[in-house]
């Protein structure tokens, strides 16, 4: 990807900070809801005795359903947004959906696991859909020279902001009487309200201070047949760029493993008998260590490049998936949390900036649409794969460790991506 023909890229401070603040706010959802309180609450509050033994499978299925829906929508949404300079409009719509559905979880009564899954799927769809357009705005605010820094900065700020929101929810959960809350179950329900408010508040700057460059002003309500034709054209264009195609296949595999570790780790910990307090403390540890760890990758990139840095993170996740099989004690849990923190933020941020280097600027959202399709199909396969392996083997340990095959295959494919070819586009 080159900056030639890329309008209004100024690397100015306010748009970059405003863009990163959205990550600060929205990351409260995956941290507090997806990774922490929803899996715990799903097993102990919403899932009745009749489905408790199948809750891991249902949780994986819920994550997969959200991924399927976005995977089907993402290419079409990317085409429409690029035509009408509508990235921020779509971001606002999906963020609003995610915020409202997250707040709605507060009102789900005990034992009503089906309604909880329904709201969770819509909230996940809102979060992931908004991220499609958030990611594509990276090319609007950052030049090629700054793109790694801005991507890592946004990811790091996300960990910090999401961690602060989560820390407050953890204190509320552990000491509800400090806040006049009757019990820990009510505290978890209130945490869903906190996430929604936090997410909404820090969505405001990106709407006010990030400006989209003008594009062809085709109507967003143009015929569906023409837009789907453009989707097919984009797919054909991707096939012309070998580096893009190989990267997307590699990304599909290794991010599958990373997403699975993030979304199923707490469920795995519950199955092994760790207390909810220990699990949420481990997630909190991940959040705050991830902030400086992600920024440290600026130095790693300077030494070995973005591709080399991503390969380091893939190797780290492979090690984590093996060590996860042997976890027994609380200190094992916290040691594994530290390891995850060293690799979690950078694998997402550097994959995003690496992909940005490979694609043409004027079709950024279209290409990021397919990027997110790959990511969402990864969330379909990974959690469902772990759930099925767990059901078939009757072993949560084998289930969580099985994701190593995705890291091995993804890392091998990424090693074959020609970054120089992408930079010439």
C-alpha positions, 0 to 999 in steps of 0.5 A: 500500500502506498500513500499516493492518491491518499487524500487528507492524511496529515498524521495530526494529533487530534484525529489520531487520539480521537480514533484511539479513544474509540478503542479505549471505550469499546475494548471494555466489551471484549474485556468485561463481557466476552472474556470475563463476566459473560462466560462466568455468568452464563455458567453460574446464573443463566445456564440452568442445571439442565444445560450446565454440562453443555454450556461450553458448547453453547458459548462457542456456538453463540460466538460462532453465530455472531461471526457468521452473520458479520462474515456474510455482511462485511464485504457488502458493507465495505463496498457501500461505505467506500462508495459513500464515505459512510465509514463513520455512519456505519461505525455509529450504527454498529456501535449503537447496536452493541451498546444497547444489546450490552445494556440489555444483558442487565435485564436478563433473568436467572435461567434465561440462557437463550435470551442471554445468548440472543443479546450477546450475539447481537452485542458481538455483532455490533462490536465486530461490525463497528471494528470493520469501519474503525480499522479502515479509518486507520488509513485515513488518519495515518501515513505509511510511515506512522501506521505501525505506531498508530495501530499499536497506540490504538491497541495499547490505549484499548487495553488501558481503557478497557482495563480501567473499566474492567477494574472498576467492575471487578472491585464492584464484583468483589466488594459490592457492599462498598457501593450499596449493591446487595450481592455479586450477581447484581454487581455483574449485571451492573457491570454490563451497564458500565460497559455500555456507558463507557463504550458510548462515552468514548465513541464521541471523539471519533465522530467529532474529530476524524474526518473522512476523505471524499469519495465517489458519491454514489448513493448508499441506496444503490441497487443491491445487484450492483453492489454485490457485483462490486463485491465479486470484483473485489474478490477478483482483485484480491486474487491478483495480489498473491501477497494479500491472498496468502496473508489472509489465509495465514491470518484466518488460521493464526487469529483463529487460535488467538480469538479462541484463547481469548473467548474460551479461556475463562470458560476453561478456567471455570471448568478446571475449578478456578474461582470467579475471583481468580479468573477476573483477577487474571483477566485484569492482569492481562489488561494492564500488562498488555498496555506497556507490552503492546507499546514495546513492540514498536522497538521489536518492529524497528528491529525485525519488521512488522512481519517478524514481530507477528511471527514472534506473537504467533510462536508465543501463542503456540507456547501458551496453548501447550502450557494451558494443558498443564495448568493446575494451580493459581500461580500457573493461571497468573503466569499464563495470564502474563504470557498472554499479555505479552502477545495479545495486543501486538498480534491484532495491532500488527496484523492490522497495520501489516495488512494496511501495507498490502492493500490499495488505499482507495479500496480500503474498506472493501479490502478490510471487509474481507479482512474482517470476513476472515477474522469472523470466520476464524471466530466461527471455527475456533470456539466451535472447534474447541467446544466439539473437541471438548464434547468428543474427548470429555477433556477441556484440557485437550480442547483448549490445547488443540488450537496449536494447529492453527498457530503452526499452520498460520505461522508457516503461511505468514512466513511466505508473504512477500511484504515488498510486493505489497508495498509496491501496490 
